């Protein structure tokens, strides 16, 4: 029988947990005239603590993770003068106050440079050092200085929380990542650990790895079981999954596991939501559990709870917390992050259900992330033999055997929303595929993009690029020093796996969907562009120029000047003699095969105004019929 003091302690703990769970269901009052005390009564880490599994690292760009927290959430740096700003809360325990950030970043760009830990441990996460840190040379280098990673653009993911404006952290480029390599008081070895985060399916990838949780302290793959992090994406490491994904998994190192065998449950073929809660807990020896939920409504769903994968018992977790990359600093994951925590101990289902209710009650809304596919025209020069890659037709494998660039050596390089790329051959208009899951040579014979037609574009130190096929995760090689067809069967990059990416200039015309007429640089280029021609001539022809940053520019054959989109109140006109910000565009690929132009001067889409009766102007926030054009290669 339990002693009376023990009973009293347990009774007090039960009462405290019941009170906290009830308070978690109260919608935080953050609107005008709301009580600040009501906004601070309970938060995720209060609930974890009441359940006996305290937060040891907690981060958010949107709100407090403790009801009493009144410190900064994150730090931003602006490009104009390299100045820094800490972004804090509107009130203790409440929602972020972004007004100072908006003012600080006005007229320039800002980057999130550090995420502040809201626990007393001070486990702040700066931009990951990658291979630049001492003892981290064996990981994967990021795109930043000396192999470090880069930060998330600060204002790129606007949302609201309880009706108040906030920003999430968007991971939409290779190498965005944050990490602390010597975190205090976090679980290590086989100690039980819980992890949760609020993310979104609006931006995911089938690359490795968009993770949050424990990773290796040396940014290096230290073997099975040295990680315990949430993975969210569509990368089926064991290649035995069903459905399109994405799914919540556990990145336990050398595998993203949606179950002990790696496969997701066949009854759960995707786990999606503009706000999605992702959960992983691991007792270190016999069990790990995965859950997901809608961050705006409802409860939690358990997608797996059972044995650890073979070879992962016991766990060997190290004291490092990371976000956005894999344990070895793998840089090919894309995603979104709003809040998350790492706990000591194995959280109860009751505790997690209460935190799910708290997240829903917070009132997350208005995540309208849209990442379009963009394209440019390229050729590939193989380092293996100095020749250009040729895609002669849909029945002949790609091979590097051409000494000059023609139609067969020209491709549309399409950057997909998740940051991966695909190649569409101009010779036949089909996509290049790593045939037979990569077992056969590359060939351009597919009419749609799937996993076999998807590649990671790797930037090499010498300025060349390489391609990693998602069909089998191997590198594309110009085999036999270029004498054999291209095939994805290499695990490392050497000269045969390196290609110069030649951004081609090709002549094009644009047919407006607004009225089916051709765009012209009217009056020999002296007048604004307008869609009012029925045939293509010199005034209707433009050189499509690929820029180094992936954007494009247009040079009018009418007068050899560049098309300028100065701002959202001035029509497009070919009157610039050089390329600057006003002369650069994203060439966006639409689902129906048409294209749109997004001006980088104001990030608005070019429209054939008044159903094509008025000149072209860049003043639209979304793509519709007037903003769609058929791209005609002349």
ChimeraX attribute file (.defattr): number of C-alpha atoms within 10 A of each C-alpha:
attribute: neighborCount
match mode: 1-to-1
recipient: residues
	/A:1	4
	/A:2	7
	/A:3	7
	/A:4	9
	/A:5	9
	/A:6	10
	/A:7	12
	/A:8	12
	/A:9	11
	/A:10	12
	/A:11	12
	/A:12	12
	/A:13	15
	/A:14	14
	/A:15	13
	/A:16	15
	/A:17	21
	/A:18	15
	/A:19	14
	/A:20	22
	/A:21	23
	/A:22	14
	/A:23	18
	/A:24	26
	/A:25	18
	/A:26	16
	/A:27	17
	/A:28	27
	/A:29	19
	/A:30	22
	/A:31	12
	/A:32	7
	/A:33	7
	/A:34	11
	/A:35	12
	/A:36	17
	/A:37	16
	/A:38	17
	/A:39	24
	/A:40	23
	/A:41	18
	/A:42	27
	/A:43	27
	/A:44	26
	/A:45	26
	/A:46	22
	/A:47	30
	/A:48	26
	/A:49	18
	/A:50	19
	/A:51	24
	/A:52	17
	/A:53	22
	/A:54	22
	/A:55	29
	/A:56	23
	/A:57	28
	/A:58	29
	/A:59	25
	/A:60	26
	/A:61	27
	/A:62	29
	/A:63	27
	/A:64	31
	/A:65	29
	/A:66	23
	/A:67	21
	/A:68	18
	/A:69	19
	/A:70	18
	/A:71	17
	/A:72	20
	/A:73	27
	/A:74	24
	/A:75	21
	/A:76	26
	/A:77	23
	/A:78	22
	/A:79	14
	/A:80	11
	/A:81	8
	/A:82	10
	/A:83	12
	/A:84	16
	/A:85	18
	/A:86	18
	/A:87	23
	/A:88	24
	/A:89	20
	/A:90	17
	/A:91	20
	/A:92	20
	/A:93	25
	/A:94	31
	/A:95	30
	/A:96	26
	/A:97	20
	/A:98	20
	/A:99	12
	/A:100	13
	/A:101	20
	/A:102	13
	/A:103	9
	/A:104	18
	/A:105	20
	/A:106	11
	/A:107	11
	/A:108	10
	/A:109	16
	/A:110	27
	/A:111	21
	/A:112	26
	/A:113	25
	/A:114	21
	/A:115	26
	/A:116	23
	/A:117	22
	/A:118	25
	/A:119	19
	/A:120	11
	/A:121	15
	/A:122	14
	/A:123	25
	/A:124	21
	/A:125	24
	/A:126	21
	/A:127	23
	/A:128	30
	/A:129	26
	/A:130	34
	/A:131	25
	/A:132	19
	/A:133	15
	/A:134	9
	/A:135	12
	/A:136	21
	/A:137	15
	/A:138	15
	/A:139	21
	/A:140	22
	/A:141	23
	/A:142	25
	/A:143	17
	/A:144	18
	/A:145	13
	/A:146	13
	/A:147	20
	/A:148	22
	/A:149	27
	/A:150	25
	/A:151	24
	/A:152	26
	/A:153	22
	/A:154	25
	/A:155	20
	/A:156	17
	/A:157	21
	/A:158	17
	/A:159	19
	/A:160	19
	/A:161	22
	/A:162	18
	/A:163	15
	/A:164	19
	/A:165	18
	/A:166	22
	/A:167	22
	/A:168	24
	/A:169	27
	/A:170	26
	/A:171	29
	/A:172	23
	/A:173	21
	/A:174	24
	/A:175	29
	/A:176	29
	/A:177	31
	/A:178	29
	/A:179	31
	/A:180	23
	/A:181	23
	/A:182	15
	/A:183	21
	/A:184	16
	/A:185	14
	/A:186	23
	/A:187	23
	/A:188	20
	/A:189	15
	/A:190	19
	/A:191	18
	/A:192	22
	/A:193	28
	/A:194	29
	/A:195	27
	/A:196	26
	/A:197	26
	/A:198	24
	/A:199	27
	/A:200	27
	/A:201	21
	/A:202	19
	/A:203	22
	/A:204	26
	/A:205	24
	/A:206	25
	/A:207	24
	/A:208	26
	/A:209	29
	/A:210	31
	/A:211	31
	/A:212	30
	/A:213	30
	/A:214	32
	/A:215	34
	/A:216	28
	/A:217	25
	/A:218	25
	/A:219	31
	/A:220	22
	/A:221	21
	/A:222	21
	/A:223	13
	/A:224	20
	/A:225	25
	/A:226	28
	/A:227	32
	/A:228	32
	/A:229	33
	/A:230	28
	/A:231	32
	/A:232	34
	/A:233	29
	/A:234	23
	/A:235	27
	/A:236	24
	/A:237	19
	/A:238	13
	/A:239	11
	/A:240	10
	/A:241	19
	/A:242	15
	/A:243	14
	/A:244	14
	/A:245	22
	/A:246	23
	/A:247	29
	/A:248	29
	/A:249	32
	/A:250	30
	/A:251	30
	/A:252	27
	/A:253	23
	/A:254	17
	/A:255	20
	/A:256	27
	/A:257	27
	/A:258	26
	/A:259	21
	/A:260	18
	/A:261	14
	/A:262	19
	/A:263	18
	/A:264	25
	/A:265	16
	/A:266	10
	/A:267	9
	/A:268	13
	/A:269	15
	/A:270	19
	/A:271	23
	/A:272	19
	/A:273	17
	/A:274	20
	/A:275	25
	/A:276	25
	/A:277	28
	/A:278	29
	/A:279	29
	/A:280	29
	/A:281	26
	/A:282	27
	/A:283	19
	/A:284	25
	/A:285	16
	/A:286	14
	/A:287	17
	/A:288	24
	/A:289	22
	/A:290	25
	/A:291	21
	/A:292	25
	/A:293	23
	/A:294	23
	/A:295	27
	/A:296	20
	/A:297	16
	/A:298	12
	/A:299	17
	/A:300	20
	/A:301	15
	/A:302	12
	/A:303	20
	/A:304	20
	/A:305	17
	/A:306	13
	/A:307	17
	/A:308	24
	/A:309	19
	/A:310	9
	/A:311	9
	/A:312	20
	/A:313	16
	/A:314	17
	/A:315	24
	/A:316	21
	/A:317	28
	/A:318	24
	/A:319	21
	/A:320	25
	/A:321	29
	/A:322	27
	/A:323	29
	/A:324	34
	/A:325	31
	/A:326	34
	/A:327	36
	/A:328	25
	/A:329	35
	/A:330	25
	/A:331	25
	/A:332	27
	/A:333	32
	/A:334	29
	/A:335	23
	/A:336	27
	/A:337	25
	/A:338	24
	/A:339	22
	/A:340	25
	/A:341	26
	/A:342	28
	/A:343	26
	/A:344	22
	/A:345	22
	/A:346	22
	/A:347	23
	/A:348	15
	/A:349	11
	/A:350	13
	/A:351	21
	/A:352	21
	/A:353	18
	/A:354	24
	/A:355	25
	/A:356	29
	/A:357	24
	/A:358	24
	/A:359	26
	/A:360	22
	/A:361	20
	/A:362	27
	/A:363	19
	/A:364	23
	/A:365	18
	/A:366	15
	/A:367	17
	/A:368	11
	/A:369	17
	/A:370	11
	/A:371	14
	/A:372	17
	/A:373	20
	/A:374	26
	/A:375	25
	/A:376	23
	/A:377	24
	/A:378	22
	/A:379	25
	/A:380	23
	/A:381	25
	/A:382	27
	/A:383	20
	/A:384	20
	/A:385	16
	/A:386	17
	/A:387	19
	/A:388	26
	/A:389	27
	/A:390	29
	/A:391	29
	/A:392	19
	/A:393	18
	/A:394	18
	/A:395	10
	/A:396	15
	/A:397	22
	/A:398	26
	/A:399	26
	/A:400	26
	/A:401	20
	/A:402	16
	/A:403	13
	/A:404	13
	/A:405	18
	/A:406	13
	/A:407	14
	/A:408	20
	/A:409	25
	/A:410	25
	/A:411	28
	/A:412	22
	/A:413	21
	/A:414	23
	/A:415	23
	/A:416	20
	/A:417	19
	/A:418	24
	/A:419	25
	/A:420	27
	/A:421	23
	/A:422	26
	/A:423	24
	/A:424	26
	/A:425	29
	/A:426	21
	/A:427	18
	/A:428	16
	/A:429	17
	/A:430	22
	/A:431	26
	/A:432	27
	/A:433	32
	/A:434	26
	/A:435	20
	/A:436	12
	/A:437	17
	/A:438	21
	/A:439	13
	/A:440	16
	/A:441	24
	/A:442	25
	/A:443	26
	/A:444	27
	/A:445	21
	/A:446	18
	/A:447	13
	/A:448	11
	/A:449	17
	/A:450	13
	/A:451	16
	/A:452	21
	/A:453	26
	/A:454	25
	/A:455	29
	/A:456	22
	/A:457	18
	/A:458	17
	/A:459	14
	/A:460	12
	/A:461	7
	/A:462	8
	/A:463	10
	/A:464	19
	/A:465	19
	/A:466	24
	/A:467	24
	/A:468	25
	/A:469	27
	/A:470	23
	/A:471	21
	/A:472	18
	/A:473	19
	/A:474	19
	/A:475	24
	/A:476	27
	/A:477	32
	/A:478	27
	/A:479	20
	/A:480	12
	/A:481	16
	/A:482	22
	/A:483	13
	/A:484	16
	/A:485	21
	/A:486	25
	/A:487	26
	/A:488	27
	/A:489	20
	/A:490	16
	/A:491	13
	/A:492	11
	/A:493	18
	/A:494	13
	/A:495	15
	/A:496	20
	/A:497	27
	/A:498	26
	/A:499	27
	/A:500	18
	/A:501	18
	/A:502	17
	/A:503	21
	/A:504	18
	/A:505	19
	/A:506	17
	/A:507	16
	/A:508	17
	/A:509	25
	/A:510	24
	/A:511	25
	/A:512	27
	/A:513	21
	/A:514	20
	/A:515	16
	/A:516	17
	/A:517	19
	/A:518	24
	/A:519	27
	/A:520	32
	/A:521	26
	/A:522	20
	/A:523	12
	/A:524	16
	/A:525	22
	/A:526	13
	/A:527	16
	/A:528	21
	/A:529	25
	/A:530	26
	/A:531	27
	/A:532	21
	/A:533	16
	/A:534	13
	/A:535	12
	/A:536	18
	/A:537	14
	/A:538	14
	/A:539	20
	/A:540	27
	/A:541	24
	/A:542	28
	/A:543	21
	/A:544	21
	/A:545	19
	/A:546	23
	/A:547	16
	/A:548	10
	/A:549	8
	/A:550	18
	/A:551	21
	/A:552	27
	/A:553	25
	/A:554	25
	/A:555	25
	/A:556	27
	/A:557	20
	/A:558	20
	/A:559	16
	/A:560	17
	/A:561	19
	/A:562	25
	/A:563	27
	/A:564	29
	/A:565	29
	/A:566	19
	/A:567	18
	/A:568	18
	/A:569	10
	/A:570	15
	/A:571	22
	/A:572	26
	/A:573	26
	/A:574	26
	/A:575	19
	/A:576	16
	/A:577	13
	/A:578	12
	/A:579	17
	/A:580	13
	/A:581	14
	/A:582	20
	/A:583	26
	/A:584	26
	/A:585	29
	/A:586	23
	/A:587	24
	/A:588	25
	/A:589	21
	/A:590	16
	/A:591	9
	/A:592	8
	/A:593	11
	/A:594	18
	/A:595	24
	/A:596	28
	/A:597	24
	/A:598	28
	/A:599	30
	/A:600	21
	/A:601	18
	/A:602	18
	/A:603	17
	/A:604	21
	/A:605	27
	/A:606	27
	/A:607	32
	/A:608	27
	/A:609	20
	/A:610	12
	/A:611	17
	/A:612	21
	/A:613	13
	/A:614	16
	/A:615	24
	/A:616	25
	/A:617	26
	/A:618	27
	/A:619	22
	/A:620	19
	/A:621	13
	/A:622	13
	/A:623	18
	/A:624	14
	/A:625	15
	/A:626	21
	/A:627	27
	/A:628	26
	/A:629	27
	/A:630	17
	/A:631	16
	/A:632	13
	/A:633	14
	/A:634	12
